Each structure stands twice: as C-alpha cells, then as structure tokens.
Amino acid sequence: MVKIKRAFLRSFGISLTAAICIIIGIGGVSTAYDVIEMMLAGATAVGVGSANLTDPFISKKIIEDLPFVMEKLGIDDLEKIIGKA
C-alpha cells in the first residue's frame, strides 16, 4: 500500500508542479511523515480528515511532531520541499 501511495503521489506531484496552483493534500494523513510526503508530492497545504475520528487531537500531535521529523530528515524549510518528490 505504501509503495502504491508513494508512486501515485510522485506522479501526481510531477504532473502538477509545472502549473501554478494551490494543492491541498488529503487522504491518509495521520503522521508528520505523511505531511512531508504530501508536500514532497506538491501539496502546499495538508488536511487531516478521518484520523480525527480515532484521535481528536491528531492534528495537534502532527503539528508538534513536525519540527522533530523535519530535523530528522534534514529539512529546514517546508516551502523548499514542495514538489521535490
């Protein structure tokens, strides 16, 4: 499933990075890693949906985890990774 998701996100991001548009990444977002993955695919914003049903505080957790994940992956600015998959 992860390989399929990554392949789809990569191809989707490549096809839209040439156009100037706002892309909101949604679907399957439940961790800070998912946020990074969506942004690498070209998302300029990321939405958390059904994960809120299992954990109403998931968005807060993702926001709190994001700086640590960014540091671990060597990312200093989220804007610089948009569409770089």
PyMOL commands that set and color helices and strands:
alter all, ss='L'
color gray80, all
select helices_A, chain A and resi 2-16+32-40+51-54+58-73+78-81
alter helices_A, ss='H'
color red, helices_A
select strands_A, chain A and resi 24-25+45-46
alter strands_A, ss='S'
color yellow, strands_A
deselect
rebuild
show_as cartoon
